[in-house]
């Protein structure tokens, strides 16, 4: 088992390194001058060259990539002479670092992964993303819970009323839910429930987890703003859960042990909930295990439409302002979440099924 876990962790590390390489080289071939973004339009040539030299943008691309990996790595090399530079903007990089091995002007340190600083605000990217990631995680978890609970209930109902009118209607809406793009569904839901039917729903077209009180009492938790983005984000996984649950239930209900349970005189409720559903949920859980991380990526358009202050809005704003460190950090965090969830799912499969560990 230890060898299996080690192998999965190694694969995850290699995938993460590949993601880092793709992110770095992709964003470093895009147009944009970080120095002028930081200094503004009135920047003089000497200041621009000084910042480019301090950021390492005057070095070859390969050396810049190694410097980026060095910033991300918990074990990294620190050049003591950098801090003496008046243009050294990355002083936060080594805050709280623990020196392990002194090496003259350099030293090997243990530190937190450093995502660099925003070109626009000068803030640490990690601080910007940590504020937004919590809102996105709350939105994704609520959307997933809605999709799982509602989808399983509807899937079981469809399986028990196979080929009925209600079954066909629910399946038609499931197909529609899988086909409609997230941004289009967000616009339609915001318009219908946040504008046309606002008098009945009392919901707003836009809003985040915290709202500002009109009477000057500061921010307050506004959970009703979570309803529309969570429902919109959960539409696609809901449709998939309905389809998977229905098909899996139909397959389980046709098994011999279900017929045996009926022959023994067990009640219909016991057969469905204690025997059929328990075995039918395996493929559902398998398919939905990776959806939580996927929702983090899919939340970009939904958050932007509803002005939900999450990582999606941060990504869109960074794209608009060519703030590459923020973009790179956001994509990297989403990738890390995807990789970690896939590793966790593989380990759970290995624990439940010894045959998986042989692969």
N, C-alpha and C positions, 0 to 999 in steps of 0.2 A: 504493500500500500504506500509506503514512504517513497519507493521508487516511482510509482505512478504519479503521486503528487509532485515530486521533484521534476518529472518530465513535463507535466502540465505547466508548472511555474516557469520552466525554461522556455517552453513554446510561447508562453505569454510574454516573457521578457523579449524574445526575438521579434514577436509581432509589435510590441511597444517600440522597440528600437526602429523598426521599419516605419512605423507611423511617425515617429519623431523626424526621421530623415525626409519623408515625403512632405510633412508640414513645413520643415525648414526650407527645403529647396523650392517648394511651391511658392511660398510667400516672399522669398528673396529674389525671385525673378520678376515679381510684379513691380510696376512703376511706383515711384514715391520717394521723397527725400526726407528721412526721419529728422535730420538736423533742422531743416527749415520748418518742419511740422512743430518742433519743440520751441524754436526761437521766433517763429512768426515771419511775416513777409519782409520785415525790416532787418532781417539778420544780415550781418556783414560776412564777407568771405572768410575772414580769419576765424570767426566764431563757428561757422559751419564746418570748416576743416578741423577745428579742435574737437568738436563734438563727434564728428565722423571718426576721427582718430581714437577718441576715448571709447566709442561704441564698437570699435574694431571694424568699421565698415570700409576702411582703406586696406584691409588685409584680403588675401585670397579667400575664395568662397569655402574651400576645404578647412582652412584654419578657423574661419568664423563658425563653421558647423561644429568643430571640436569644442570651441568655446561655449557654444549653446548647450552641447551635451554636458560640458563641465558645470554649467549653471544648473542644469536639471538634476544632475547626479547628487545624491546625499554625500558621497565621498568625492571631493573635488580639490583642485589645486588653487591656492590663493597667492597672488602676487602682491607683496606688501607695498611695492612702489606705486601701485594703482591709486591707492587712497590719497597719496600726496598730490595727485593731479587736481587742479582746481576745477577741471571739467568732469571729474569722476561722479557720475550720477547714481551709480549702483552701490552706494554705501550700505543699503539695506540688505544687500546680497549675503553678507557675512555676519549680520547681526545675530548674536546668540550662537555663533559657530564655535565648535570645540576643536582646538588645534591638536592633531594627533602626532604628526611627525614634522618638525622644523627642517626646512631644506634651504638654508641661506635666505635669499630674498623671497623664496617661495615656501609654502608649507601645505601639508595635506590636512584638510579640515573635514569635520563632520557637521553638516548643516541641513537645513530644510531645503527641498527643491525650490529653485528660484526661477520664476517665470518672467523676470525682468520688469520694466516699468512702461507704463502707457506713454505713447508719444504725445498725447493730447493733454492729459491731466497731470502726468508725472507721478501718479500713484502706482503702487505695486500692483501688478496684474493679479496676484494671488488674493489681495484684499478686495479688488473689484469683483472677482469671480466668486469669492466665498460669500459675499453679500447676495449675489444673484442666484447662486446654486441652490441655496436653501429653499427659496421660493419655487424654483423649478422642480426640486425633489418633492415638495409638498404637492404641487400640481400633478406631477406624474404618478405619485402614489395614490392620490384620490381618484385620478382617472382610471388607474389600473384596478383599484378596489371596485369602482362602479362597473367596469367592464366584466370583471370576474363574477361578481355577485349576480348582476342582472343577466349576463350571458349564460351562466350555468342554469339559472332558473328558466330562462326562455328555451334553452337547448333541451332540457329535460321535458318541458311542456310540449315542445315540437315532437320529440321522440315518442311520447305517450299518445299524441294525437296525430300520428303520421298521415300525411296526404290530406289532412283536413283543411278547411278554409283558413283557419288561423295559422296553421303550419305554413301554408303557402305564402300568406301575407308576411309573416315574420321572416321567412327565407328571402322573399323579395327585398325587404328592407335591409337584410344582412348583405345581400349582393350590392345594393346601393351604397351601404355604408363602407364597404371595401373599395368601391369605385370612386367615391367622391374625394377629391384632394382636400387635405386638411385646411388649407388657406381659404378654399371656397366654402367649406362647411363652417368655418369660423365667421366669415362675412355674413352668410345666410342666418346663422344662429344669432349673431349680434344684432342684425337688423330686425329679425322677427321677434325675439324675446326681449331684446334690450331697447327696442324703439317702437315697433308696431304694437306689441302686447305689454309694453312697460307698465301701463296702468294696472294690469292684472298680476304680472310677475314681480313688479317692483325691483327689477334688475336693471343695471346700467350696461351700456354698450361697452364701456371700457372701465378698468379699475384693477387695482392690485390688492395684495393681501392686507396691506395697511393703507388707510385713507387718512386725509388730513381733516380735522374737525373744523367746521365753518365758524365756530365760535372761539377759535384761538386756543383750544385745549390740546393741541398737538396731534400726534398720530394715534390711531386706534385700530384694533383688529376688525376687519370688515369681511367676514366669511362669505357673505352673499356674492362677493365678486369672484369667488372660487367656483361657483356653480356652472356658469356658461363655459369658461375655458376647460374645466374638467370634463364636462359632458362632451364638448367638441373633440377634445383630445382622446376621449375614450370610445368614440364611435367606431373607429377601425378595429381596435382589439375586441370590442364588444361583438362586432359582426363575426370575427374569427372564432371567438369563444362559442357563440351560438352554433355555428356550423360544426365545429369540432365536437362539442358536447352532444349534439343531436346524432351525428354519425357514429360516435363512439357508443352512445347509449343504445342505438339500434343494433349495433354489432354485439354488445354484451347481452342484451335482452334475448338474443337468438342462441345463446350458449346453452349447453346441456345442463349446467348446474342451476341456471335460472328455471328451466323446465322442471328440474328435480325439486327445487324450492316450492314451485307452484303445486307440484304433486303432493308434497308433504303438508299442504294446507296453510302455508304461511300467508299472512295478509299482504295485500298488494303494496301497501305503504312500506312494509318491512323489506319486501323484495326489491323495490325501487331504491330506497334510500340507504339500506344497510348492505345490499349485495351488488346491485347493478351500478349505482352511482359511484361507489367507492372504487371499482375497477375501471369505470369509464373516464375517471378524471386523470388518469396517468398521461395520456397524450395531450390533454388540455394543459396540465402543469408543465409538461415538456415544452410545448409551443409558447407558453406565456412567460417562461423563465427569462427569455431574452428580450421580452417586450418592454420591461421597465427601462432598460438602458436605451432601447430604441425610441422610447417616448421622450427621453431627454433631447435627442436629436430632432425628433418630429415636433417638439414644442416650439421651435423657432418661429414658425409662421403663426401659430395659434397665439403665442405670447405677444407677438408684434401687433396682431389685429386687436386683441383685447387690452393692449398696453399693460400686460402683466409684467411686473418688474423682475424678470428672471433672466436666465442666461441667453434666451433667444433674443430679447431686446438688446442685451449687451452686444451680441454678435452683429445684429443689424446696424446698430449705432457705430460699432467699430468698422464695419464694412464701409459705411457712408463716409467716415473720416479717415480711412486708410490707416487705422490704428492697428498695425500688424502684430505687436506683442499681445494685445488683448485677444485678437483673432486666433493666434497660434495657441495661446493658453486655453481658450475656450474649447477649441477643437481637440486639443490634447487631453483635457479633463474628460470630455465626453468619450474619447477613445479609451482612456484608462478605465472608466466605469464599464464600458462594454467588455473589455478584456477581463476585468475582475469578475464580472458576473458569469462570463463564459467559463472561466476557470472554476468558479464555485459550483456551477452546474455540472461540469465534468467530474469534479471530486464527489459530488452527491451521487451521480450515476455510478461512480466506481464503488462507493460504499453500499449502494443498494443492489447493484448487479456485478458480481465478481468477474463476469465475462468481459465487461468493459475494460477492466484493468489489464487484460491480456492484449489489448490493441496497442 
